């Protein structure tokens, strides 16, 4: 029997993994991994024991790419949007900014070779992420090839449910009710409350704290927002004022 595929999409570091897990928990269906990469075992895959007509996937693809990367039919698409300024800060902690030469040395495990360059500073990482968010930069990561606004505008479609990261944190119950209504599903308030608690940042951080996988630990770093206010310079803050016009984050 063909499953009803729910795709949770977002710009990198927007909370896509968190929301995909939460949606799968709400629906009580498996989270299969990355859409279009079924052959790869995702670190965050879970719920294989759940019996359901649905299954959930995570993706960073553009809207046009979704039907191109998989032959499976798409039932619904949920897009999570996050303040791009917080994405820049989160991304500087997550992505590998080392040069291709340094990355190659790591892969080859040539610990006896001393690179002839210095490590990039935290300030430079932030600047690179700000540039990527504003203009795109595939050199950092393939999913950053589009700007934040370019990716968001790609999903301006009445058939897509847009969820704000910040509202998911501040009003999880109401947001989950919206998600279930969009999916044409009815769940009790007790089930919704349990799903939120099961997929909370605090609980997931506790679960992965004993993991030996550094990538898994970096996926869930902080469950908050607004910390760009303390890390952005006045010039960087001004840079976003015009950029955020006609977006959910225009002040």
GIZI-V190617 format. One line per field, one symbol per residue. phi: phi as a letter, one per 40 degrees, with the letter a starting at -180 (. if undefined). psi: psi as a letter, one per 40 degrees, with the letter a starting at -180 (. if undefined). A space follows every 10 residues. Layout:
phi->???
psi->???
This chain:
phi->.ccccbbbba cdgbgccdcc cccccccgbc cchccgbccb cccbdagccc cacbabbbab cccccdccca cccbcabbbb bbdccccccc cccbcccccd ccccccccfc ccccccaccc cccccccccc ccccbgaccc adcccbcdcc ccccbcaccb cbbcdccccc bccccccccc cccgbbbccc ccccccccbc dccccccccc cccccccccb babaagcccc bccdccccdc dcccdgbcbc c
psi->hhihhhhhii ihfefddddd dddddddfii heahhefdeh hidehifdeh hieiiiiiie iiddddedei eiihdihhhh hihddddddd ddediheiid dddddddefg eehhifiiii iddddddddd ddddeigedd ideediiddd dddefghdeh hhhhdddddd gddddddddd ddefihiidd ddddddddei dddddddede iehddddddg difaieedde eiidddddde dddehfieeh .
